[in-house]
Amino acid sequence: TRGVAGLLRKGGIDLLEGIGRFRGLGAIEVDLADGGTQVVQAANAIIATGSAPMEIPGIPFDGETVVSSREALEFNEIPNQLVVVGAGYIGLELGSVYSRLGSSVTVLEMMDKVLPEMDEDLGVAAHEIFARQGMEFHLGAKVTGVEIEEKEAIVRYELAGSESYSTADKVLVATGRQPFVDRLGLETVGLELDPRGFIPVDPGMRTAVDGVYAIGDVVPTPMLAHVAMDEGMVAAQCIAGQRSEMNYTAIPAVVFTHPEIASVGLKEQEAIDNGHTVRTGRFPFRGIGRARARGDVEGWVKMITDAESEKLLGVHCIGAEAGHLIHEAVVAMAFGGSAEDIALTVHAHPTLSEAMKEAALAVDGRSLHI
Protein backbone atom coordinates (compact mmCIF):
# COMPACT_ATOMS: atom_id res chain seq x y z
CA THR A 1 0.00 0.00 0.00
CA ARG A 2 2.94 2.33 0.56
CA GLY A 3 3.92 1.70 -3.06
CA VAL A 4 0.45 2.66 -4.26
CA ALA A 5 0.55 5.79 -2.08
CA GLY A 6 3.84 6.69 -3.78
CA LEU A 7 2.25 6.29 -7.20
CA LEU A 8 -0.58 8.60 -6.16
CA ARG A 9 1.91 11.26 -5.06
CA LYS A 10 3.86 10.84 -8.29
CA GLY A 11 0.66 11.36 -10.29
CA GLY A 12 -0.24 14.52 -8.41
CA ILE A 13 -3.35 12.91 -6.94
CA ASP A 14 -4.87 14.24 -3.73
CA LEU A 15 -5.51 11.46 -1.21
CA LEU A 16 -8.16 11.99 1.46
CA GLU A 17 -8.11 9.29 4.13
CA GLY A 18 -11.42 8.78 5.88
CA ILE A 19 -14.95 7.50 5.45
CA GLY A 20 -16.74 8.78 2.37
CA ARG A 21 -20.34 8.77 1.15
CA PHE A 22 -22.38 10.34 -1.60
CA ARG A 23 -24.38 13.42 -0.68
CA GLY A 24 -26.27 13.68 -3.92
CA LEU A 25 -24.98 13.56 -7.47
CA GLY A 26 -21.56 15.19 -7.83
CA ALA A 27 -20.89 15.56 -4.10
CA ILE A 28 -18.95 13.21 -1.81
CA GLU A 29 -18.66 13.89 1.90
CA VAL A 30 -15.59 12.57 3.70
CA ASP A 31 -15.18 12.19 7.45
CA LEU A 32 -11.42 12.66 7.56
CA ALA A 33 -9.34 10.24 9.62
CA ASP A 34 -7.50 13.12 11.29
CA GLY A 35 -10.74 14.93 12.16
CA GLY A 36 -13.17 17.20 10.39
CA THR A 37 -15.33 16.77 7.32
CA GLN A 38 -14.71 17.73 3.72
CA VAL A 39 -17.07 17.74 0.75
CA VAL A 40 -15.55 16.97 -2.65
CA GLN A 41 -17.30 18.07 -5.82
CA ALA A 42 -16.82 15.83 -8.84
CA ALA A 43 -18.42 15.46 -12.26
CA ASN A 44 -17.41 11.77 -12.24
CA ALA A 45 -16.91 9.24 -9.46
CA ILE A 46 -15.63 5.66 -9.41
CA ILE A 47 -16.88 3.37 -6.64
CA ALA A 48 -14.05 0.97 -5.75
CA THR A 49 -14.79 0.01 -2.15
CA GLY A 50 -14.05 -3.68 -2.60
CA SER A 51 -15.50 -6.49 -0.54
CA ALA A 52 -15.62 -7.86 2.98
CA PRO A 53 -15.33 -11.46 4.24
CA MET A 54 -18.66 -13.24 4.45
CA GLU A 55 -19.74 -14.53 7.84
CA ILE A 56 -21.60 -17.78 8.40
CA PRO A 57 -25.00 -16.98 9.94
CA GLY A 58 -24.77 -17.40 13.70
CA ILE A 59 -20.97 -17.67 13.66
CA PRO A 60 -19.64 -14.10 13.77
CA PHE A 61 -15.98 -13.19 13.51
CA ASP A 62 -14.44 -12.24 16.85
CA GLY A 63 -11.07 -11.27 15.37
CA GLU A 64 -9.25 -13.52 17.83
CA THR A 65 -10.36 -17.15 17.56
CA VAL A 66 -12.92 -17.08 14.74
CA VAL A 67 -11.21 -15.05 12.06
CA SER A 68 -11.32 -13.94 8.44
CA SER A 69 -8.44 -14.03 5.97
CA ARG A 70 -7.29 -10.60 7.20
CA GLU A 71 -6.64 -11.76 10.77
CA ALA A 72 -5.20 -15.05 9.50
CA LEU A 73 -2.34 -13.06 7.97
CA GLU A 74 -1.53 -11.52 11.35
CA PHE A 75 -1.30 -14.45 13.77
CA ASN A 76 1.43 -13.88 16.36
CA GLU A 77 2.23 -17.59 16.44
CA ILE A 78 1.55 -20.68 14.38
CA PRO A 79 -1.63 -22.40 15.64
CA ASN A 80 -1.25 -26.01 16.68
CA GLN A 81 -4.67 -26.80 15.24
CA LEU A 82 -6.40 -24.78 12.54
CA VAL A 83 -9.90 -25.42 11.23
CA VAL A 84 -10.61 -23.87 7.84
CA VAL A 85 -14.25 -23.48 6.83
CA GLY A 86 -14.34 -23.45 3.04
CA ALA A 87 -12.17 -25.24 0.46
CA GLY A 88 -12.09 -22.46 -2.12
CA TYR A 89 -9.21 -20.19 -3.12
CA ILE A 90 -8.63 -18.52 0.24
CA GLY A 91 -9.22 -21.61 2.34
CA LEU A 92 -6.70 -23.67 0.39
CA GLU A 93 -4.11 -20.89 0.16
CA LEU A 94 -4.01 -20.06 3.86
CA GLY A 95 -4.74 -23.61 5.00
CA SER A 96 -1.82 -24.99 2.99
CA VAL A 97 0.48 -22.21 4.22
CA TYR A 98 -0.16 -23.06 7.87
CA SER A 99 0.04 -26.77 7.10
CA ARG A 100 3.54 -26.26 5.71
CA LEU A 101 4.41 -24.17 8.77
CA GLY A 102 3.47 -27.05 11.07
CA SER A 103 -0.22 -26.60 11.91
CA SER A 104 -2.59 -29.55 11.97
CA VAL A 105 -5.17 -28.32 9.43
CA THR A 106 -8.74 -29.56 9.04
CA VAL A 107 -10.82 -28.22 6.14
CA LEU A 108 -14.62 -28.30 6.29
CA GLU A 109 -16.38 -27.78 2.95
CA MET A 110 -20.16 -27.76 2.50
CA MET A 111 -19.91 -28.84 -1.15
CA ASP A 112 -18.86 -32.36 -2.10
CA LYS A 113 -15.58 -31.27 -3.71
CA VAL A 114 -12.53 -29.09 -3.25
CA LEU A 115 -12.34 -25.88 -5.30
CA PRO A 116 -16.01 -26.15 -6.36
CA GLU A 117 -15.70 -23.04 -8.55
CA MET A 118 -12.93 -24.53 -10.74
CA ASP A 119 -12.71 -27.42 -13.21
CA GLU A 120 -13.65 -30.66 -11.47
CA ASP A 121 -10.36 -32.36 -12.36
CA LEU A 122 -8.46 -29.55 -10.63
CA GLY A 123 -10.49 -30.06 -7.47
CA VAL A 124 -9.83 -33.81 -7.46
CA ALA A 125 -6.10 -33.30 -7.98
CA ALA A 126 -5.88 -30.57 -5.32
CA HIS A 127 -7.71 -32.77 -2.83
CA GLU A 128 -5.28 -35.63 -3.40
CA ILE A 129 -2.14 -33.48 -3.32
CA PHE A 130 -2.98 -31.47 -0.20
CA ALA A 131 -4.24 -34.55 1.62
CA ARG A 132 -0.83 -36.13 0.99
CA GLN A 133 0.73 -32.97 2.40
CA GLY A 134 -1.16 -33.62 5.65
CA MET A 135 -4.34 -31.56 5.37
CA GLU A 136 -7.53 -33.30 6.49
CA PHE A 137 -10.67 -32.72 4.44
CA HIS A 138 -14.32 -33.25 5.33
CA LEU A 139 -16.48 -32.65 2.26
CA GLY A 140 -20.24 -32.21 2.47
CA ALA A 141 -19.80 -30.80 5.97
CA LYS A 142 -22.22 -28.08 7.11
CA VAL A 143 -20.88 -26.04 10.02
CA THR A 144 -23.62 -25.47 12.61
CA GLY A 145 -21.83 -23.62 15.38
CA VAL A 146 -18.62 -22.68 17.15
CA GLU A 147 -18.14 -22.76 20.92
CA ILE A 148 -15.11 -21.13 22.53
CA GLU A 149 -13.80 -22.43 25.84
CA GLU A 150 -10.59 -20.91 27.22
CA LYS A 151 -9.49 -19.79 23.74
CA GLU A 152 -10.09 -23.27 22.29
CA ALA A 153 -12.75 -23.51 19.62
CA ILE A 154 -15.10 -26.44 19.21
CA VAL A 155 -16.43 -26.41 15.66
CA ARG A 156 -19.62 -28.42 15.26
CA TYR A 157 -20.79 -29.64 11.87
CA GLU A 158 -23.18 -32.06 10.20
CA LEU A 159 -21.68 -34.72 7.94
CA ALA A 160 -23.55 -37.55 6.21
CA GLY A 161 -26.52 -37.10 8.53
CA SER A 162 -24.47 -37.22 11.71
CA GLU A 163 -23.18 -34.53 14.03
CA SER A 164 -19.46 -34.22 14.57
CA TYR A 165 -16.93 -31.68 15.79
CA SER A 166 -13.31 -30.56 15.51
CA THR A 167 -11.25 -28.58 17.99
CA ALA A 168 -8.86 -25.81 17.08
CA ASP A 169 -6.80 -22.89 18.35
CA LYS A 170 -8.02 -20.83 15.42
CA VAL A 171 -10.98 -21.07 13.04
CA LEU A 172 -10.58 -19.46 9.63
CA VAL A 173 -13.92 -18.82 7.93
CA ALA A 174 -13.23 -18.60 4.19
CA THR A 175 -16.66 -19.06 2.66
CA GLY A 176 -16.52 -16.13 0.27
CA ARG A 177 -16.69 -12.36 0.16
CA GLN A 178 -19.51 -9.87 -0.29
CA PRO A 179 -19.49 -6.42 -1.90
CA PHE A 180 -18.85 -3.55 0.52
CA VAL A 181 -21.63 -1.11 -0.35
CA ASP A 182 -22.96 -0.21 3.09
CA ARG A 183 -23.19 3.42 4.16
CA LEU A 184 -22.05 4.78 0.79
CA GLY A 185 -25.13 6.97 0.35
CA LEU A 186 -26.01 5.29 -2.95
CA GLU A 187 -29.66 6.13 -2.41
CA THR A 188 -28.82 9.85 -2.60
CA VAL A 189 -27.85 9.44 -6.26
CA GLY A 190 -30.57 6.94 -7.11
CA LEU A 191 -28.23 3.96 -7.56
CA GLU A 192 -29.85 0.56 -6.99
CA LEU A 193 -28.18 -2.78 -6.31
CA ASP A 194 -28.89 -6.09 -8.02
CA PRO A 195 -30.53 -8.96 -6.05
CA ARG A 196 -27.12 -10.17 -4.81
CA GLY A 197 -26.06 -6.74 -3.57
CA PHE A 198 -23.72 -5.83 -6.43
CA ILE A 199 -23.71 -2.60 -8.45
CA PRO A 200 -24.76 -3.29 -12.08
CA VAL A 201 -22.47 -1.82 -14.74
CA ASP A 202 -22.07 -1.90 -18.53
CA PRO A 203 -18.83 -3.04 -20.28
CA GLY A 204 -17.47 0.50 -19.84
CA MET A 205 -18.01 0.19 -16.05
CA ARG A 206 -20.78 2.81 -16.14
CA THR A 207 -23.59 2.46 -13.62
CA ALA A 208 -27.20 3.44 -14.35
CA VAL A 209 -26.40 6.92 -13.02
CA ASP A 210 -24.58 9.33 -15.34
CA GLY A 211 -21.12 10.17 -14.07
CA VAL A 212 -20.96 7.29 -11.58
CA TYR A 213 -18.76 4.28 -12.37
CA ALA A 214 -18.01 1.15 -10.34
CA ILE A 215 -15.18 -1.40 -10.47
CA GLY A 216 -13.76 -4.36 -8.59
CA ASP A 217 -15.54 -6.49 -6.02
CA VAL A 218 -18.61 -4.21 -5.84
CA VAL A 219 -19.63 -5.19 -9.38
CA PRO A 220 -20.82 -8.68 -10.47
CA THR A 221 -17.57 -9.71 -12.17
CA PRO A 222 -14.74 -12.04 -11.01
CA MET A 223 -13.50 -10.97 -7.57
CA LEU A 224 -9.84 -10.76 -8.56
CA ALA A 225 -7.38 -7.92 -8.03
CA HIS A 226 -6.14 -7.99 -11.62
CA VAL A 227 -9.72 -7.78 -12.90
CA ALA A 228 -10.34 -4.72 -10.73
CA MET A 229 -7.13 -3.15 -12.06
CA ASP A 230 -8.23 -3.46 -15.67
CA GLU A 231 -11.75 -2.34 -14.83
CA GLY A 232 -10.27 0.79 -13.27
CA MET A 233 -8.31 1.48 -16.44
CA VAL A 234 -11.44 1.06 -18.56
CA ALA A 235 -13.43 3.40 -16.30
CA ALA A 236 -10.69 6.04 -16.40
CA GLN A 237 -10.45 5.81 -20.19
CA CYS A 238 -14.21 6.21 -20.56
CA ILE A 239 -14.20 9.24 -18.26
CA ALA A 240 -11.44 10.69 -20.44
CA GLY A 241 -13.68 10.33 -23.49
CA GLN A 242 -11.96 7.29 -24.96
CA ARG A 243 -13.75 4.17 -26.19
CA SER A 244 -12.96 1.28 -23.89
CA GLU A 245 -14.73 -1.90 -22.75
CA MET A 246 -13.93 -4.90 -20.55
CA ASN A 247 -13.65 -8.36 -22.09
CA TYR A 248 -14.08 -11.18 -19.59
CA THR A 249 -13.57 -14.14 -21.95
CA ALA A 250 -9.93 -14.75 -21.00
CA ILE A 251 -9.54 -13.94 -17.29
CA PRO A 252 -6.83 -15.96 -15.51
CA ALA A 253 -7.44 -17.21 -11.97
CA VAL A 254 -4.62 -18.46 -9.77
CA VAL A 255 -4.65 -20.28 -6.42
CA PHE A 256 -1.32 -19.55 -4.75
CA THR A 257 -0.78 -22.88 -3.06
CA HIS A 258 2.20 -25.21 -3.50
CA PRO A 259 1.89 -26.48 -6.14
CA GLU A 260 0.06 -23.58 -7.75
CA ILE A 261 -3.31 -23.96 -9.46
CA ALA A 262 -4.34 -21.83 -12.45
CA SER A 263 -7.27 -21.65 -14.82
CA VAL A 264 -8.67 -19.63 -17.71
CA GLY A 265 -11.84 -20.01 -19.74
CA LEU A 266 -14.54 -22.66 -19.49
CA LYS A 267 -14.52 -25.71 -17.26
CA GLU A 268 -15.02 -28.98 -19.14
CA GLN A 269 -18.56 -29.57 -17.88
CA GLU A 270 -19.38 -25.90 -18.41
CA ALA A 271 -18.27 -26.15 -22.04
CA ILE A 272 -20.46 -29.24 -22.54
CA ASP A 273 -23.42 -27.51 -20.89
CA ASN A 274 -22.91 -24.58 -23.28
CA GLY A 275 -23.43 -26.89 -26.24
CA HIS A 276 -19.82 -27.57 -27.25
CA THR A 277 -18.58 -30.95 -28.35
CA VAL A 278 -15.27 -30.92 -26.56
CA ARG A 279 -11.88 -32.50 -27.08
CA THR A 280 -9.36 -32.43 -24.27
CA GLY A 281 -5.64 -32.97 -23.96
CA ARG A 282 -3.69 -33.45 -20.76
CA PHE A 283 0.01 -33.74 -20.08
CA PRO A 284 1.70 -34.45 -16.71
CA PHE A 285 4.68 -32.50 -15.43
CA ARG A 286 6.50 -35.76 -14.77
CA GLY A 287 7.13 -35.91 -18.54
CA ILE A 288 8.90 -32.53 -18.54
CA GLY A 289 12.67 -32.55 -18.06
CA ARG A 290 12.79 -29.20 -16.21
CA ALA A 291 10.11 -30.38 -13.76
CA ARG A 292 12.04 -33.56 -13.02
CA ALA A 293 15.31 -31.66 -12.58
CA ARG A 294 13.80 -29.32 -9.99
CA GLY A 295 11.78 -32.04 -8.25
CA ASP A 296 8.38 -30.55 -9.11
CA VAL A 297 6.67 -33.39 -10.96
CA GLU A 298 3.21 -33.20 -9.41
CA GLY A 299 0.33 -32.01 -11.53
CA TRP A 300 -0.57 -31.51 -15.18
CA VAL A 301 -1.86 -29.14 -17.85
CA LYS A 302 -5.31 -29.75 -19.34
CA MET A 303 -6.65 -28.10 -22.50
CA ILE A 304 -10.29 -28.03 -23.60
CA THR A 305 -11.16 -27.29 -27.24
CA ASP A 306 -14.25 -27.19 -29.41
CA ALA A 307 -14.13 -30.33 -31.56
CA GLU A 308 -15.55 -28.58 -34.64
CA SER A 309 -13.84 -25.19 -34.67
CA GLU A 310 -10.73 -26.37 -32.75
CA LYS A 311 -10.98 -23.11 -30.79
CA LEU A 312 -9.40 -23.15 -27.34
CA LEU A 313 -12.19 -23.00 -24.73
CA GLY A 314 -10.32 -23.41 -21.46
CA VAL A 315 -6.99 -24.36 -19.92
CA HIS A 316 -6.51 -25.70 -16.42
CA CYS A 317 -3.20 -26.37 -14.71
CA ILE A 318 -1.95 -27.63 -11.37
CA GLY A 319 1.77 -27.77 -10.83
CA ALA A 320 4.97 -25.78 -10.56
CA GLU A 321 4.69 -22.13 -11.70
CA ALA A 322 1.13 -22.69 -12.93
CA GLY A 323 0.36 -19.02 -12.25
CA HIS A 324 3.02 -18.03 -14.78
CA LEU A 325 2.34 -20.74 -17.34
CA ILE A 326 -1.36 -19.98 -17.65
CA HIS A 327 -0.71 -16.67 -19.38
CA GLU A 328 0.36 -18.38 -22.60
CA ALA A 329 -3.17 -19.77 -22.75
CA VAL A 330 -4.65 -16.39 -21.80
CA VAL A 331 -2.97 -14.71 -24.77
CA ALA A 332 -3.98 -17.52 -27.13
CA MET A 333 -7.61 -17.33 -26.03
CA ALA A 334 -7.66 -13.51 -26.17
CA PHE A 335 -6.80 -13.78 -29.87
CA GLY A 336 -9.26 -16.61 -30.55
CA GLY A 337 -6.48 -19.17 -30.89
CA SER A 338 -6.58 -22.95 -30.92
CA ALA A 339 -4.62 -25.69 -29.21
CA GLU A 340 -2.93 -26.26 -32.58
CA ASP A 341 -1.59 -22.68 -32.46
CA ILE A 342 0.16 -23.52 -29.20
CA ALA A 343 1.30 -26.93 -30.51
CA LEU A 344 2.93 -25.29 -33.54
CA THR A 345 4.77 -22.71 -31.41
CA VAL A 346 8.41 -23.50 -30.57
CA HIS A 347 8.92 -23.69 -26.81
CA ALA A 348 12.37 -23.38 -25.24
CA HIS A 349 13.94 -26.48 -23.72
CA PRO A 350 14.30 -27.25 -20.89
CA THR A 351 11.38 -25.21 -19.50
CA LEU A 352 8.15 -25.91 -17.67
CA SER A 353 6.27 -24.24 -20.54
CA GLU A 354 6.84 -27.36 -22.62
CA ALA A 355 3.93 -28.85 -20.67
CA MET A 356 1.67 -26.37 -22.48
CA LYS A 357 2.91 -27.52 -25.88
CA GLU A 358 2.58 -31.18 -24.95
CA ALA A 359 -0.97 -30.70 -23.64
CA ALA A 360 -1.86 -28.94 -26.90
CA LEU A 361 -0.45 -31.89 -28.85
CA ALA A 362 -2.36 -34.28 -26.59
CA VAL A 363 -5.68 -32.83 -27.80
CA ASP A 364 -5.06 -34.82 -31.00
CA GLY A 365 -3.23 -37.67 -29.26
CA ARG A 366 0.15 -36.45 -30.48
CA SER A 367 2.06 -35.73 -27.27
CA LEU A 368 5.72 -36.73 -27.63
CA HIS A 369 7.34 -37.17 -24.24
CA ILE A 370 5.24 -39.73 -22.40
N, C-alpha and C positions, 0 to 999 in steps of 0.2 A: 504493500500500500504506500510505503514511502516513495517507491519508484514512480507510482502513478501520480502521487502528489508533485513530484519533481517534473513530470511531463506537463501537468497543469500549469505550474509556474512558468515553464519554458514556453508554453503556448499563450501566455498572457491571460490566463483564465482566472477569474475571481472565484475563490472557493469559500462558501459559507457553510460552516459546520453547525448543525442543529437539526431541529425537527421542522419539516416543511409541510405545507398543505395549501391546496388551492383556495383562494378567496374570490371566486368568480373567474370568468375567462380573462386571461392575460395578467392575472395577479397571483403571486405566490407569497404566502406569509411564512416567515422562518423564525422560530424560537431559537435564538442563537445559543450555542453551548456555553459561551462565556457570559451570558446574560443579555437581556434586551430582546427586542423583536424588530425584524426588518421586513418590509414588503418589497418584493422584486417585481417589476413590470416586464412582461415579455410577450412578444407577438407569437412566439412558438415555445413549446415546452415538451420535453421528452421525459416520460415516466420510466424510471429504471430502478425501482426500489427492490427488485429481486424477490426472494422467497424466504420462508421460514420453515424449520423442521416441523413435520406433522406429528402431533401427539396421538397416541392411542386413546380413545374415549375411556375415561376413568383411570388412566395411568399417566398423570401429568409429569412433566420434567421437574425435578427438584434441583438440578444443576450440580448435584453432589454424587448421588448414587444412581438415580435414573437420569440419564443424560442424552443429549443430542450429539451430532457429529462435532459441533463447536467445542463442547466441553471435553469430548473424547480426544481432542488434539492437545489438551492442556493438563492431562493427568500429571500429578507430581511424582507418581511412582507407577510401576507396571502392576496392574491388578493380577492377583493369583488366579482368579476366576472371572471371566467376562462372559456375560450372556449378550448376544446380539440378536435383536428382534428385527428380522428382515434380511433376506439373502439377495438383495439387489446390489447395485453399484457400491453404495456407501458401506453397506453391511459387510460385503466381501473385502473391500479395500481396507477398512479399519480393523475388521476381524482378523484378516490375514497378517496385518502388521503386528498386532499384539500377540498373535500366535507365534510369529517368528521371534518376538522379543521374550517369549517364555510363558505367556498366559495360557491357561487352559480355557479354550474358547468353545462355547456352545452356541449354535445358530438356530433360531426358531423362525421358520418361514410358513406363513399361512397357505401359500400355494403349494402344489405338489412337485415343484422343481426349483432349482437354483437359477438365478438370473432369469426370472419369468418374462422379462421384457426383451430378451435377446433370442437369437436362433436356438432352437431346442438342443441341437448338438453341442453348442457352446456350454449350455447349462449342465448337460450330462458330463462333459469333460471337466468343467470347473469343479463340479461336485466330487468327482473321482480324485482329481489332483489335490484339492485342498483337504479332503478327508485323509489322504495319504500323508499330508503335512501335519496332521494331528487335530484338525478342526472337526468337531462333532456336529452333525446336522440332524435336525428333526423337521421333516417336511410335512405339510398338512397340519401344522400346529397352530392353534388359535390361542393367543395369550389372553387370559381372563383377568389377571390381576398381579400386582406386585406388593409384597409386604416387606417392610424394612425393620429389622431387629438388630440393634447395636451395629449399624452401618453394614449389615449383611442383608442382601436382598434375596427374597424367596419369590421366584417367578413362577406363577401357576399358569398352566396351559392345558387345553384339550387336544388329545391326539388319538385318532382312531376310536373315538367314542369313549375314551377313558380320560380321567384327570391325572395330570402328572405335574412335576415341578422341578426346577433347577435352582441351585443357589449360586450366588455370585457376589463379588465385591463391588462390581459395577455392572449396570445394565445400559447398553447402548440401544436406543430405539431408532432404527433407520428404516422406517416404513414409507418414506417419501417426503416431499416438500410441497408447500402450498404457497400461492402467490401472496406477497405482502402488499395488500391494498387497503388495509385498515387506516382510518384517520387521515386519509389523503385529501379529503374534501372533494371527492369526485362528483358528488351530487351538486356542488355549486357550479359546475360547468356542464351538467347534464350528461355525464358519462356513465353508462350502465355496463355492468359486468355480465358475462355469459353464465349459464347455469352452474358451471364449475368454479366460478369466482375469478376467471381470467378476464383481461381486457381485450376485446376483439380488435383486430387490426387488419389492414389490407396488405398486399405484398410490399408496399412502400412504408410500412409500419405506421400508417396514419390511423388514428382512431375515428370514431364517428363524429368527433367534434373538431372543427377546423382549427388548425394550429396546435393540436395536442397529439403527440406521438407516444408510442409505448414500445419498449424493447425488453428482451431478457425473460426472466422467469415470471413476469406478470402477464405475459401474453401466451396463448395456447400453442407454443412451439417447443421443440426439444429443450429441456432445462440443462443447457450446457454453456459453459463460459464462452467458448469460441463461437457459439451461435449468437449469443448476446453481443459479442464484439462486432460481428458482421452486421447484425441488425442495427447497432448503433451507427455504423458507417452508412448504411442505407438511409436511415432516418436523417442523418446530417446532410447527406447529399440531396435528399428531397427538399429539405429546408432551404438549401442553397440554390434550389431551382433546377437541379440536375435530374435526369431520369434514372431511377435506380429501383430495383426490386430484389427481394430475397428469393432464392431458389433452394428448396429444402430436399431436393432429390438425391443429393450426395453429401450427407452430413455424417462425418465420422464420429463414432462413440468409442471411448476407451475406458476400460476398467484397469486402474493402476495397481494391480496385484502382482505377485510373482509366481508364475509367469503372467505377463500382461494378456489382456483380452481386448480385442478390437473388432469393430463391425461397421459396415456401411451398406445402405440399401435395404432391400427386402429380405426378410427371413424366408427360409424355404417354404414353410407352410403358408406364410403370407402371400408369397408369389403364386402358389397353387390356388389359394382362395381368390386371388385377383384374376384368375382365368388363364394363367400362363401354363404351358407345358414346359416343365423345367428339365434342364440337364445340369448335373453337378459334377465337380471335380474336386478331389481332396488330395493333399500331399502332406505327409508327416515330416516334422523337422528332423527326425532321426535319419532321413535320407539326404540331409544337407551337410556337406563337409564342415562348414563353418560352425554349425550348431554342435556337431560332434566334437570339434576341437575345443570349444569353450564349455562343453558339458551341459548344454541347454537343449536337450533333445525332446523334451516333452512338448506335446501339442501338434498343431497342424494348421494349414490354410485350406479353406473351403470356398469354392466359387460356385455361384448359381447363375445360370444363363437361361434365356428364352430359347427353347429348342428350334423354333422357326426362324426368328430374326438373328439368333446368336448374340443378341445384346446382353451385356453384363447387367444382371439385376441386383446382385448382392454379393458381398465378400465378407467372410467371417473368419477370424484368426485367433488362436490361443497359442501363446508361445513367446519365446524371447523377442523383445523389441517389437511386439505386435503393434504397439501404438505408433511406431515409426513406419512399419511396413504397410499399414493400411492405406497410407496416403497415395501409394501408386494406384490402388484401386479407386480411390476418391477421384483422382485426376482422370482416369480412364472413364469412369461413369459420368463425370461432369461433361465430357466431350462425346457422350453416347457411344463409347467404345465397347468392344467385345472381348471375351476371353482370348480369342485368337490374336487380337492386337497385342495383348500382354505376352502371349506365347511367342510371337514373332519378334519381340523386342529383346535385344542382347542384354543380358544381365551379367554384371561383373562376378568373377569367381576368385576366391571363395567368399561369398556373402550370404547373409540370411535371406536377402531378397530373392535368391534363386528359388525359394519355396513358392513365391508368387508365380514365377514362370512355370514351375512344375505343376502347380495346381491348375493353371490355365491349360496346360497340355493334357492334364488328367480329365478335363471335360470331355475330350474325344478319345480317352483311353490311351494317350500317347506319352505319358510321363516316362522319363528316361532313367531315373536314378533310384528305382526301387523295384 
